[in-house]
Amino acid sequence: MIPSKIALYTTRRSPVGRAVEITAKMIGLEMDIKIVDLANKEHMTPEFLKLNPQHTVPTIVDNGVALFDSHAINVYLVSKYAKDDSLYPKDLVKQARINAMLHFDSGILFARLRGILYPIFYGGSPEVPQEKLDAIHEGYGLLEATLRSNFLVGNSLTLADISCSTSLATSSTLFPVDGEKCPRVLDYLKRLESTIPDYREYNTVRANEALAHLKLKLEENKKK
């Protein structure tokens, strides 16, 4: 039985939060979106810490149960509420391959993007260190080597693609992919754009918002 609403605590530009929004959209699940103002430390309030002691977004509350980490949330939502298992097949080999790419997103794509943005947005850093930019492009190279079919695990969209899409859309908007070195990645982005519902809103528009915010923060930090 699908609840009327599941509360989703997130931010508009968060890649991992957007992945949860996309997953919910694809399985027809209505979410009660609650925007958390990280700049004003709303994620550090006693109320939020009761839900998530790691004080991260996204966090969901489903029938009184709080869960966090977008990858864990998406597996939970699909396993509990999806009408079929297409996004997270029951086949153990496919699950293992999807899980591997979810870890790739959390450990490489999203982690390296966050490693650049967090010091700028919240630590006052006035620049993007070259070694961190190189790490982003190394991640693109790893993804290029991984892409051997239309999607990350076979020829149909899975949770692996949803999670990687939001991190990749943001990082490639802020730090463009070298098409000569990673042509498969660029083709993959185009394929995602034509496959994921409301891709433009979830990824293109919000990634561009992140880019504008990055430019603004860099300018502000340089003046300090």
C-alpha positions in Angstrom: 0.0 0.0 0.0 1.4 3.3 -1.1 1.2 6.1 1.6 -0.3 9.4 0.6 3.0 11.2 1.1 6.5 10.4 2.2 8.5 13.4 3.6 11.7 14.1 1.7 14.1 16.5 3.4 16.5 17.8 0.7 17.8 20.8 -1.1 16.8 21.9 -4.6 20.3 21.6 -6.0 21.5 18.5 -4.2 22.4 15.8 -6.8 21.7 13.0 -4.3 18.4 14.6 -3.3 17.4 14.9 -7.0 18.1 11.2 -7.5 15.5 10.4 -4.8 13.0 12.8 -6.5 13.6 11.1 -9.9 13.2 7.6 -8.4 9.9 8.6 -6.7 8.7 10.1 -10.0 9.5 7.0 -11.9 7.6 4.7 -9.5 4.6 7.1 -9.2 5.3 7.9 -5.5 4.2 11.3 -4.2 6.7 13.1 -2.0 6.2 15.9 0.5 9.3 17.9 -0.3 10.8 19.8 2.7 13.7 22.1 1.7 16.4 22.2 4.3 18.5 25.4 4.5 22.0 24.1 4.9 23.5 27.6 5.0 21.4 28.4 8.0 22.2 25.0 9.5 18.7 23.7 9.6 20.2 20.3 9.3 21.9 20.8 12.7 18.7 21.5 14.6 17.7 19.0 17.4 14.6 18.1 15.4 16.6 17.1 12.3 19.3 15.3 14.3 16.6 13.1 15.8 15.8 12.0 12.2 19.3 11.8 11.0 22.2 12.0 13.4 24.6 12.3 10.5 22.7 15.5 9.5 22.8 14.8 5.8 20.3 15.3 3.0 18.4 13.6 1.6 16.5 12.1 4.5 13.0 10.6 4.2 10.4 9.8 6.8 8.0 7.0 5.7 5.3 6.1 8.2 7.4 7.3 11.1 10.6 5.6 9.9 13.5 7.9 9.1 16.1 6.8 6.5 19.1 8.5 5.0 21.6 8.2 2.2 20.1 8.5 -1.3 21.3 5.2 -2.5 19.8 3.3 0.4 16.6 5.3 0.2 16.2 4.6 -3.5 16.7 0.8 -3.0 14.2 1.0 -0.2 11.6 2.9 -2.2 11.8 0.7 -5.3 11.8 -2.5 -3.2 8.8 -1.5 -1.2 6.7 0.6 -3.7 7.6 -0.1 -7.3 5.1 -2.0 -9.4 8.0 -4.1 -10.9 11.7 -4.7 -10.4 13.0 -3.0 -13.6 14.9 -0.3 -11.7 16.4 -2.8 -9.2 16.0 -6.4 -10.6 15.8 -9.3 -8.2 18.5 -11.1 -10.1 21.5 -11.1 -7.7 24.1 -10.5 -10.4 22.3 -7.5 -11.7 21.8 -6.2 -8.2 25.5 -6.6 -7.5 26.4 -4.6 -10.6 23.9 -1.9 -9.7 25.2 -1.8 -6.2 28.7 -1.4 -7.5 27.7 1.6 -9.5 25.8 3.1 -6.6 29.1 2.8 -4.6 30.9 4.4 -7.6 28.6 7.3 -7.4 28.9 7.8 -3.7 32.6 7.1 -3.6 33.8 8.7 -6.9 31.3 10.9 -8.8 29.4 12.5 -6.0 32.3 12.4 -3.5 34.7 14.2 -5.7 32.1 16.8 -6.7 31.3 17.4 -3.0 35.1 17.6 -2.3 35.3 20.6 -4.6 32.0 22.4 -3.7 31.9 22.0 0.1 35.0 24.1 0.8 33.8 26.8 -1.6 30.1 26.9 -0.4 30.7 26.5 3.3 34.5 27.0 3.9 35.2 30.2 2.1 37.7 28.7 -0.4 38.3 31.1 -3.4 39.4 28.5 -6.0 39.1 25.0 -7.4 42.4 23.1 -6.7 43.8 21.6 -9.8 44.3 18.2 -8.1 40.6 18.1 -7.3 39.6 19.1 -10.8 41.9 16.3 -12.1 40.1 13.9 -9.8 36.8 14.8 -11.4 38.1 14.1 -14.9 39.7 10.9 -13.7 36.1 9.9 -12.6 34.9 10.6 -16.1 37.6 8.3 -17.5 36.5 5.5 -15.1 32.9 6.0 -16.2 34.0 6.0 -19.9 35.7 2.6 -19.4 32.6 1.2 -17.6 30.1 2.2 -20.3 29.9 -1.0 -22.5 26.1 -0.9 -23.1 23.4 1.7 -23.4 23.2 2.1 -19.7 25.4 1.2 -16.8 23.9 -2.2 -16.2 22.6 -3.5 -19.5 20.4 -1.8 -21.9 17.7 -0.5 -19.6 17.6 2.3 -17.0 18.2 1.2 -13.4 18.9 2.9 -10.1 22.6 2.9 -11.1 21.8 5.4 -13.9 19.5 7.5 -11.8 22.0 8.0 -9.1 25.0 8.6 -11.4 22.9 10.9 -13.7 22.4 13.6 -11.1 26.0 13.7 -10.0 27.2 13.5 -13.6 24.8 16.2 -14.8 26.0 18.6 -12.1 29.8 17.9 -12.4 29.7 18.0 -16.2 27.9 21.3 -16.1 30.4 22.8 -13.7 33.4 21.0 -15.1 32.7 19.9 -18.7 33.6 16.5 -20.0 36.4 16.3 -22.6 34.5 14.8 -25.6 37.6 13.5 -27.3 38.7 11.5 -24.2 35.2 10.5 -23.1 32.8 10.3 -26.1 30.8 7.5 -24.5 30.1 9.7 -21.4 28.7 12.4 -23.6 26.5 10.0 -25.6 25.4 8.5 -22.2 24.3 12.0 -21.0 22.2 12.5 -24.1 20.7 9.1 -23.7 19.8 9.9 -20.1 18.2 13.2 -21.1 15.9 11.4 -23.5 15.1 8.6 -21.0 14.7 10.1 -17.5 11.3 11.8 -16.9 11.6 15.6 -16.5 15.3 15.4 -17.0 15.5 19.1 -17.9 14.0 20.2 -14.6 15.8 17.7 -12.3 19.2 17.9 -14.0 19.7 20.6 -16.6 17.9 23.5 -14.8 19.2 22.6 -11.3 22.7 21.9 -12.5 22.8 25.4 -14.1 21.6 26.8 -10.8 24.5 25.1 -9.1 26.9 26.6 -11.7 25.6 30.1 -11.1 25.9 29.6 -7.3 29.4 28.3 -7.7 30.5 31.3 -9.7 28.8 33.7 -7.2 30.5 32.0 -4.2 33.9 32.0 -5.9 33.6 35.8 -6.5 32.5 36.4 -2.9 35.2 34.3 -1.5 37.9 36.0 -3.5 36.8 39.4 -2.1 37.2 38.3 1.5 
